[in-house]
Amino acid sequence: MKTDLIQDQKKRCPWCLKDEQYVHYHDEEWGEVCHDDSTLFEFLLLETFQAGLSWHTILKKRENFRSAFDQFDV
């Protein structure tokens, strides 16, 4: 996996190189402006549950949170 990341020549922060899910978050979501209420609500809840845990752990459990919170449908 890390070999593939090196070969694609994208510049990434070192913190995101743990796995593909984290790389996807880094490349597609992190630092992007968002105006979608459902997505903002999702991140609000994920940030709340993140207290004391790593963001990587929360992202790995993201699908479980989506199920528990009705796909973050406000």
N, C-alpha and C positions, 0 to 999 in steps of 0.2 A: 504494500500500500504506500509506504513512504517513498519507495522508488518511483511509483507512478506520479506522486505529487512533485517530486523533484524534476521529472521529465516533462511535465506540462508547463514548466517555466513561469508559473504564476508566482507572484511575490505574496507570501502569506506570513502572518504573525506566528511566532513559534508556539504560542499557546493552543493553536487549533489543530496541531498535527497528530492528535491522539487517535483519531479514526475518521472514516469518511463522513459520518453524520456531523461531526464537529467541523470538518472542512466545508461541508455544504452550508452549514449555518454561517460560517465565516464569509464564504463567497457570495451567498445569496440573501442573507438577512441582516447580519450584524452591520450596524452603521447606516442602514438604509432608512430613508424617511418613510413613515407609514401614516396614512390617514384613515385606514379601515378600522371601524369601531370593533369588529370582532377580533381582529389581529391584535389591536391595542389591549383589549380585554384579556386575551390569551397571555400576552406578555406581562400584564399586571399580575395575573394569578400565578404565572410561572415564577416571576420575581418574588412574590410573596412566599411561595413554597421553597424557594431557593435558600432562604435564610439558614445559614449553617451548613449548607451543602454546596458542592461545586456546581457551576452552570452546566458542566459536562454531564453530571448525574441527572440533572433536571431534563436536559435534552434527551437523554436515553429513556426517560420515563414520560416523555411528551405525549405519546399516543395513549398511555394510560390516563393522563390528565384530560385529554380530549374526550375520551369515553366517559370519564367521571363527571365532566362539566358540559355534557351535551354539545360537543364540538365548539365550546366557548360561544354558544349562541346567546347573546345578551338578551 
